[in-house]
Amino acid sequence: MDSRNPDSSSSASRRKPWVVLGVIASIVVAVWLLLMVMPKGFKATHEEIGSGKPAVVFVYDPGLAISNSQTEQMNEARAHLGDNALFLLARAGTPDGDKMIATYRAESAEVLLFDPTGKLIKRQYGVIGANELMQWLRL
């Protein structure tokens, strides 16, 4: 024990729980912030096409770097448009994705636009920027 300050050990032990609580609270806040800024996932099913909202479908190929860039642009457009449009993926190599790709004769990295009734009205190879996607949707 410190002869100059006999209460130093009891003071340190009283502060220790607060330090631990502070560290835990900081970790919880950091995890929460990370979850809030993470992009929302995209549905890879297509039954919602034609349900009254326009739909953007990207033919996602995990082997292409362009796929990540296009999904980032779609996330940005979705952040501005909210639930006014559908943003979907047709993943190459999955049953749903391969069916969609075959039905519309789509190719990897192609973006398809469907009107609210489900009619294919536009297609273009990506990367298509968020602003252009929003113009496509005219919302």
QUICOR-V714207 format. One record per backbone hydrogen bond with DSSP energy under -0.5 kcal/mol. CO is the residue of the C=O (numbers start at 1). NH is the residue of the N-H. If there is no record, write none. Layout:
CO;NH, CO;NH
This chain:
5;8, 7;11, 8;12, 9;13, 10;14, 11;15, 12;16, 13;17, 15;19, 16;20, 17;21, 18;22, 19;23, 20;24, 21;25, 22;26, 23;27, 24;28, 25;29, 26;30, 27;31, 28;32, 29;33, 30;34, 31;35, 32;36, 33;37, 34;38, 43;89, 46;49, 48;51, 53;50, 54;86, 55;57, 55;114, 56;88, 57;112, 58;60, 58;90, 59;109, 60;62, 60;92, 61;64, 64;67, 64;68, 65;68, 65;69, 66;70, 67;71, 68;72, 69;73, 70;74, 71;75, 72;76, 73;77, 74;78, 75;79, 76;80, 77;81, 78;82, 81;84, 82;85, 84;54, 86;56, 86;88, 87;43, 88;58, 89;91, 90;60, 90;92, 91;94, 94;98, 95;99, 96;100, 97;101, 98;102, 99;103, 100;104, 101;106, 102;105, 107;110, 109;126, 110;59, 111;124, 112;57, 113;121, 113;122, 114;55, 115;118, 116;52, 119;115, 122;113, 124;111, 127;129, 129;133, 130;134, 131;135, 132;136, 133;137, 134;138, 134;139
